């Protein structure tokens, strides 16, 4: 994760956080720590200027507040800019963040599920508990920060607060209690299953993204999907509701069939026969908060390296997107296009200006 927090501040902050966790951590300390860390996080990952997205995340978070256990914690929900980072995380004191990439890739139901998971971590004080158990190891690591490149990378220390490694017990509690919270707030529990399947598929293709605490324990991912599936079924979800919906657009002439990470391209299955050098574009179905609908958004230009209906396409990402944003099932379209690509972020910004 591309986060460069300042070493002196972080050493001091983590020392306070770790020692506090070791000797008891009051709500007042938790709130102060959360506010300090949130301030530093937002320097490196500033809040998105997509007004529609910020309004949507605040409205979503508000739906959970009547059902949390610690009602004396004031929650804050924000979508933040972080190019190339797909993540959602919670800080002590009720700060919950989604990066723009994470926010866009999920449906409203899936966003709710990930948010419920993160809120549960905060509501149960999992970060503080995890840090208390690891306090000695964390303290030993702090001197390494001042050693520069020879010691621990500052980025890795900053990630302690953002990519907290929870125990399996804590993860299962966040999964299960998170789904209970999801249902209490009136959401479909299937979103907890489809969000994990969708994000795992992206990570598996490139082995690049850290998807918050959802994937803090990779070997257990399928097991977690299994027990979440069983729990969702008990809540009334049907098997077909628990599958990630495929990209569906009549204008598409094919789909991404396989990611070729080493080549920076994909294998595509087409409904027409391509020739060597033919140009295409790749689109993802992303949710647009301004229009409140999912729509195909151009994320890459592509050129065929063979002829036939099953071909290799080399990709050139456009705008803010990267090759790692491409996933199996994304749509393939003919080139040239007459309209410029419009991202959900662009749509929200324009709407905000007009209003």
N, C-alpha and C positions, 0 to 999 in steps of 0.2 A: 504494500500500500504506500502510495507516494505522500508521506506526511513528514515534514521536517520541523518538528517542534524544537524550541530552543533548549539546549542542554542544561544550562544553569537553572532555568525555571523548572524544568522537568525533574532534575535531581531533587530540588527542594520539594516540589509538589509530591513526587512519589515517596520521598522520605516521610512527609507528613501523612500521606495516605496509608503507607505500609505500617508505620508505627501506630497510627490511629486504629488500624484494623487489628493490630496485635493487642492493644490495651482497651478495646471497647470503642465503639463508634456511635456517637449520638446522631440524632436526626439533624441537629444544627451543623455538625461537622460534615455530614453527608451532603447537605445542601450547599455548603460553602465550597466543598471539594468539587462537586458537580459543576457549579457555576464557574470556577476557575478553569477547569479542564475544558468546559464547553467554550469558553472565551478563546482558549488557545486553538481548539479544534476549528472554530469558525474563522480563525485567521488563515489557516491552511486550506480549509474547505468552506468558502463563504456561502451563505444562504443563496439559493437560486433566485434569480429575479423573475422567474415564472410565477406571476401572481396567482394564476389559476391553480397551479400545483400547491403553492403554499396554503391557499384557502382550503383546498381539498384535504391536505394532510391534517390541518387543524380541525376541520370538521370531522374527519375520521377518528382522530384521537379523542375528541370530546365524547364520542359515543361509548367509549370504554370507561370513562371516568366514574359513572355511577356504580360500577361493578368492581372497582379495585379495592384491595384490602386497606392500604395505607392512604386514606383520604387526606392526610395532612401534607402529602407531597404534591407540590405544584408542578404539573407536567408541562413540558415544552416539546413541540413537534415541528421539525423542519426538514425540508428537502435542500440538500447542499450540492454544490458543484464540486466534482472530483473527476477530472478526465481520466477515462480508462479504469475507473474503480466502480465495481458493482457491490454494494454493501448496504447493510442496515445494522445499526448498533444502538445500544443504550448506555448512557453514562450514569453514575450515581446521582441521585437527586432528581430523577425523572426527566432526563434529557434523552429524547429518542430522535434519531436521524435516519434518513434514507438518502443515498446518493441519487442524483438524477437518473442515472442509468438503471439502478434498481427500481426506482419509482415507475419508470416508463415501461419496463419489461413485464410488470405484473398487472393482472386484472384487478379491479377494485376488491373483489373477494380475496384474492391472494395477498394484496397489500394489507388487508385487515388481518389476515392470518399471521403474516410476518410481524406486524405491529403488536398483535396480541402476545406473540412469543417474546418480543423484546420488552413489552410492558411487564410481563410476568417476571422476567429476570430482574427488573428494577423493583417491582412490587415485593418480591421475595428477598431482596437485598443480596442477590447471588454474587454480584461483583465484589461486595465487601467480604462476604464469606469466603469466596475463592482467594481473595487477596490475603485474608487472615491466615489461611492455610499455607500460603506460599510466601509469607512475609520474610522469613529468613533468607530464602533463595533470592528474593527481590532485593533485599538489603545488600547481600553479597555482590549483586550485579551492578549496583549503583556506582561504585568507584570505577568500573570499567568504562563508564560513559566519558569521564574526563580524559581517558587515555587516547581518545580520538579513534582513527582508523584501526589502531592496534587492538582496541577494546571493543565493546559492544556498540553497534550502530545506533545512533540516537533514534532513528526511525523505528527500530525494533522495540526500544523502550516505550516510545509513544504508543505503539500498538498494544501495549499492555492494557491501556485504558479503552482501546477501541475494539480490539479483537480478543477480548477476554476469553481465556480458556476455562470454561466451566467444567465441573465434574460430570460424569455420565448421569449421576443422580440428579444434578441440577438441570441438565439438558432435558431429561425425561420429564421432570416437573414442569419446565417451561413449555415443553411440547403438549403435555396432557392438560395442565392447568390453563395453558394458553388456549387450547381448543375449548375448554369449558368457558373461559372468558369470552371467546369468540361467539359462542352460542348465546350466552347471556346478553351480549350486545346486539343480538339479532342477525348475525351473519351465518352463512352457510359453512359448516365445518369442512366441506370438501376442499375449500381453499387452502387449508393447512397441508393437504396431501398434494394437490396440484402445484402449489408454489415450491415445495421441496423437490418434486420431480422435475419441474422446469429448471430450477436453478442448479440442481445436480447435473442435469444433462449439459448445461453450458459449461460448468466447471470441468466435467469429465472430458469434454472435447479438447480443452486447451490446458487444463490443469493450472489455471492462472488465478482465478478469482477466489477471494476469501468471502464467503457469503455469510457474514456475521457469525453468530453462535449457531446458526442452523447447521453449519458444517464444521464445527470445532472438533468433531471426532469422526473422521472419514470412514473407518471400518464399520461403524455402527449405523451408517446412513440408511441402508436397506432395512435394517431391523427397525429403525425409527419410522420409516415409511410404513412398514407392516403394522406396527401397533397404532399409528395414527389412522391408518386405513380402517382397522378394526373398530377404533373408537368412533370414527366418522360414520361408519355403518350402523353402529348402535344408536347414533343420533338421528339416523334416518336417511343418510346419503345413499344414493344408488351407485352401483359399480361404474356406470357410464359417467357419473358426475366426478369420479375420482381420477379420470384420465385427462391429460393436458390436451386441450382442444387444438386440432391442427390448423395451420394457416389456411384460410378459406377465402379466396378472391377469384372470381371468374376471369378477371383480366390476366392472371398469372399464366405463364405457359410452361411452368415447371416448378420444382422445389429443390432445395438443397438436400442431398441424400447422404452426404458424408463430409466431414471436415478433414482437410489435409493440412494439418497444422504446420508440418515441416516445410511445405511448399507455399504456404500462405494462400492457399486456394481451397476449393471445394469440388466435390463430385456432384453433378446435378442431373436429375432425371427430368427430361423435357417431353412435352407433348408434340413437339415438332422436331425435325431433323436439323441440327446445327452444322455449320461448316467451320473449318479452322479459321480463326480470326473474327468470327461473328461476335458482335458486342451485345451485352445484356446488362441489366441492373438487378441488384438484389434488394428486396424490401422485407422489413420486419413488421409484424402487426404490433403496434405500440398504442398504449392508451393515452388519449388526449383529454386532459381535464377541462379544457375550454369548451370542447364540443360534447364531452362526456360520452365518447364512443371510441372504440378501437379502430385504427385505420392503418393501412400499409404505408410505411415511411421508407424512403430510399436511404440505404445505409452504405451501399458500395456499387461501383461500376465493376463489370466483369467482362472478360474476353475468353472465348472458347479456344482450347488448345488441341482440339481434335474434332472430328466430324461424327455425327450420329445423334441418337436421342439420350445417350448416357455419356456425358462428357466431363472433362476437367475444366473448371473455370478459374482463372487467376483473378484475384480481387484487388481493387483499389478503393479503400474506404473513402467516404465523402463526409464533409462537414466535421462534426465532433465524434464520429464513430470510428471504431477500430476493428481489425480483423477478428478480434476475440468477441465482438458483439454478434457475429454471424453464428447461427445455430442450425442444426438439422431441422428441416421443415419450413425454413424461410422461403419466400416466394421468389421466383425468377421471372423477369419481364423483358420484353424486347426493348432495344435501344434503336433510335434515339427517343428521348422524351422531350416534350415541348414545354413542360412546366418544371420549374426548379423544385428541388426537394424541400419539403416543409416538415420540420420536426415538431413534435408535441410542444417542446419548449418554445419554439418560435411562435406557434399558434397562441399559446397562453400569453406571451409578451405582447403580441399585436392586439389581442383582445383587451388586455389591461390598458393599453394606450388609448384605444378607441373609447373605452368607458371613462 
